[in-house]
Amino acid sequence: HRTRPAKFGDLPCVYIGEVALTFLHAGQVRQTGGAAELVFVMNIADNAEAKARLDTAVDALTEQFTSNPHVLGANTVCEPMAISDDVLEQGGVVYTAVTLTVGRITIVEGRT
């Protein structure tokens, strides 16, 4: 999902959390930098199993970003920066979540 869904329907799900960008203009080049959060959500019926499944998914995506720093585009470099555990509540239901922060995103584009 592009943002946190109003309801967590089919689980597990992933949504884009906070995104922070900075811009640097030098001559005819614009450099965009920043970080983005990918939030993995799962029901908490069996906390140990949910945590293990989330960890597997986050580990796989972390490895994908690490081994392919241009995954977001040829003119882009990014790298995983942090992983944090969280608990989310929605409509009185508690969910377990893991947030993968992808940082040091750098996009360089020529401008005319």
N, C-alpha and C positions, 0 to 999 in steps of 0.2 A: 504494500500500500504506500502511496506517496505521503500520507500523513497518518497519525493515529486514528484508526477507525472508530466510529461512534459506538460500535459494538464489536467485540471479538467474536466473530461467527465461527468459521472453520478454523480450527487450530491444528497444528501450530501456524502462526502467521508472522510476517516480518513487515515492519513499517519504518519509514524514514523519520527519525526524530529531529533533534535540533541540527540546523545547518548554519554555520557562520562563515562568511566570506570576507576577504579583504582584496583591495585592488591597488596595483601599482602601475603607473603610466610612465614610460620612459621612451622618448622619441616616438617612433611609430609602433611601439610594442606595448601591449597590455598584459600584465601578469596577474592572474587571479589566484589567490591562495585561500586556504580554509580547511575546515573539518566538517564532517557529517557523522551523525549517529545512525546506526542500523539497529533497531530494537526487535529482538526475537521473543515472541510471547507463546506460552503454552499453559494449558490448564494445570492446576496444582494438585489434582486428584492423588497422584503418587509422586511426591516431591523428589525422591531419589531418581526415579525413572525419568521424570520430566527434566530434571537438571542434567542427567546424563545425555538425553537426546538433544537438549539445547547446546550443551558443550560440544557435542559431535558436529552439529551444524555450524556453530561459531568457529570451531577449529578448522573446518573445511573452508569456510569463506576467508578466514584469516590467512590460510595457506594460499588460497587463490590470489588474494591481494599481494601477498609477499612475493610469490613467484611470478606475478604478472603486474608490475607496477603501472603499466599503460592500459590496464583493463578498462578504464573510463574513456580512452581515446588515445590516438597516437601522439597528440600534443599535450598529454596529461600524465603526471606522475602522482601516485598516491601510495600511502602505506598505512597499515593498521597501527594504531597508537595505544589503545587501551581496551580492556574488557572489564565490565562491571556487572555484578548480579543485582537484581532489583525485584521488587514485588509490586505489582500493579493492582489497583482495585477499580472495578467498573460495574456499576449497578449492584453493589453489594457482594460481588463475586471477586475472589482473590486469584490472581494469576502470577505465575513465576515468569521472570523475563531476564534476558541477558542483553546488554548493550555493547555493541562493537563500535568503537569510535575510529573512524578512518580519518587520519589527519595528514598534515603536510601535503594536502592536495594542491598541486601547482598546475595551472593551465597557462600556456604562453601562446598569445595570438598576435599576429601582425595587424596593424591598423593603418588605413590610408585616409 
